[in-house]
Amino acid sequence: MHTTILQTTLFSKSPLKGYFRYENLFQIIPPKKQNSLYEHDYPLILEIKFDQRIYPERSTNIWHRDIWEEERFEYIKRQSPKRKMEYNDPWVIAFQKRTETLRPAAILTELRNLLTLFSNYRFFIYDSKQSWFIPIQPEKEKGVIHEAVWGQIGYISENREPIEDFSETSYEQLPIVPKAEYIKRFRDYKGYTKEDQIDFSDNINILFSVYFSLSPIEKTTYYTACHLYNQALHFQYTLPSLSMVASVMAIETLMNMNEEKHEACSACGTSDSIEKCDQCGAPIHRLRSRFRKFMKEHALPDQDNLYKEMYDARSRLAHGDLLREDLFDTGFYSGEKDNEDRLRKNSLIVAHNAILNWLLKYQINV
């Protein structure tokens, strides 16, 4: 058997109180042992079935990782003309062994990012590291001062080895919400409480089906946008300037894929299709207008001013500016730079809408 089911632990800012399974590919279930004292981060169990083989032994391409492995192997072949790339070559053996070792983690990361993009919740893992920490005081020990101790960050699930089949669960399916209602919710995880629970939109299966049906170049481009958007969410409170840039870059990734390709100058790399100024002959890229056009087509058509501000902020940040949040001042919403905190949050929302709507345009082909 070449396929296996890997079980691992994810976290979210809201608890999982039901299960969800997508076809015969993966499922998420609550942990068997629930703890009423959970605060802030809630563990859940992810089980995913995948082909353990790497390219070229594997012939199917389902995940972005599958496409990456094929492209990487073929690239190295082209860069190594003196090598026959035979399997008894020690260098090839070492390269393929490393690819095989990293394959499960790469697919788990891909699915985690997709679950975040296709929902109103952020799914994440802890970085495996040791550090100093101060134990949280139990209720019965209020007033007791605990000393800092050295420990390992993490959470251990029951099964850390591959399993033969998806786990049985007594839970009902998690709540499914109509798409029109679901997309209105704000994605700020700081607003979640213990009373909330993870739910999905009623088009969640369609989103996964369309993603898995994309052509290699479409899937690579879309997953790049997905990955950038996850970075924007991850850094929104720790590195807000990078979060703002990442949310716009995610849109630019999709925007550039659909544009007509033209021959570029061999000397400077400028495309011959770029408009030139009548006076000085310098290229006019019109990047902001192209960005606004894409956003009005795939997100909200009546938010042109927001799209202008998003792209202008991205340009400032890429050329040496910082958001006020990075300077420990979110502003007072008095206009212009004082509105940056609100701009960054609204950018996450409309970028999310645009990335999902871009994918749904392919629904007819599924």
Secondary structure, 3 states (H helix, E strand, C coil): CCEEEEEEEEEECCCCCCEEEECCCEEEECCCCCCCCCCCCEEEEEEEEEECCCCCCCCCCCCHHHHHHHHHHHHHHHHCCCCCCCCCCHHHHHHHHHHHHHHHHHHHHHHHHHHHHCCCCCCECCCCCEEEECCCCCHHHCCCCCCCEEEECCCCCCCCCCECCCCCCCCCECCEECHHHHCCCCCCHHHCCCCCCCCEECCHHHHHHHHHHCCHHHHHHHHHHHHHHHHHHHCCCCCHHHHHHHHHHHHHHHHHHCCCCCCECCCCCCECCCEECCCCCCEECCHHHHHHHHHHHHCCCCCHHHHHHHHHHHHHHHCCCCCHHHHCCCCCCCCHHHHHHHHHHHHHHHHHHHHHHHHHCCHHHC
